[in-house]
């Protein structure tokens, strides 16, 4: 479960940002998690809840926005959301697809009390 190491790295960032802003506590953290990021949102929430104890984020909630796997066909320019990993254009049958979204793991927002 590599989500624990992801959350540990996340807390390094959170603590640094809280120090920079002289925050008293962190109240909310929002992540964008792509379908193909390799991170399981439920495991991230569990790891976050365990890791936050006795930290500046002890009362914080973690919100996760799941980002769908989106591709564009380089042949016909059709954009599509894929719920499978068959990389074939549904419109023209081309295998030349460009990934547009779904691989990201982004810290989108931190809410703090200063």
N, C-alpha and C positions, 0 to 999 in steps of 0.2 A: 504494500500500500504506500506508494510514493506521495500520496496526498499529505502525509505527515510532514515530509521534507518540504513540500510546496508551502504548507501553512507556516512552517518554521521560517522559511525565507520571507513569506508575506509579513510575519511579525517583525522581522528586522526592518522592513520598509515602514511599517506602521509606526514603530517606536521612533525611528529617525524623523519621520514627518511630524509626529507629535512633539518631539523635542524642538524641531525647527519652529513650530507654531506656538510653542509653550502651552500646549493643551493639557488640561487636567484629566480628561478622559476621552476615549474614542467611543462613539455611540453606535456607529453603523459603518459597515464595510460592504461595498458592492463590487462583485467580480463579473466579468464576461467570460464564460467558459464554452469554448467551441466543442461541438460533437466529436471532433477528431483531435482534441487537445491531449487526450490520454488521461485526463482527470475526470473522476466520477463525482458529480456535484454532491451527492449524498455523503460520500466519504470526506469531501472537503468540509462540509458542514459539521460532521462528527469530529474531525480533527480540529477544526476551529474552536468548537465548544470545549474540547478538552484542553487545548493549548492556551486559551484565553484566561484561564483561572490564574488569579494573582498577578494580572498584568494591567496595564492602563486601559485595556479593552475588555475587562472582566464582565462588563454589562452589555457589550456590543452585540449586535445581531449581524449575521452574514447574509447578504442577499446575493443570489446568483441569477444572472440572466444567461440562459442557455442560448448559444448561437448555432443555428442550423448549418449543415454542410451545404454550401452554395457554390455552384460552378458555372462557368460560361463556356459555351462551345466556341472554339476558335474558327470553326468552319462556317456556321450559320449565325453566330452571335447570340443564340438563345441562352438565357440564364435560367437555371433551374435549381431547386432545392432537392437534394438527393437524400433519401432515407435508407439507401443501401450504398454499398461501396462499388457498384458496377459503374465504371467510368466510361459510359457510352451515352452520347447525346440522345435524348428521347425524341428529338425532333428530326435529326438527319442521320443518326447512326454513327457519327464520327467518334473517334476515340481521342481526339485532340481537345481536351478540356483543361481549362485553367481554374484552379481553386481560388475562389473569391473570399470565402469565409468558412469558419468552422474549425480552424486549427488554433485559434487564439486562446490565450489565458491572460486576461487584462485586468489590472486593478483600475476600476473605473472611477470609484468615488470613495472618499473617507469623510465621515462626519465626526467632528470633534467639538468638545466644549472647551473653550479657552478662558 
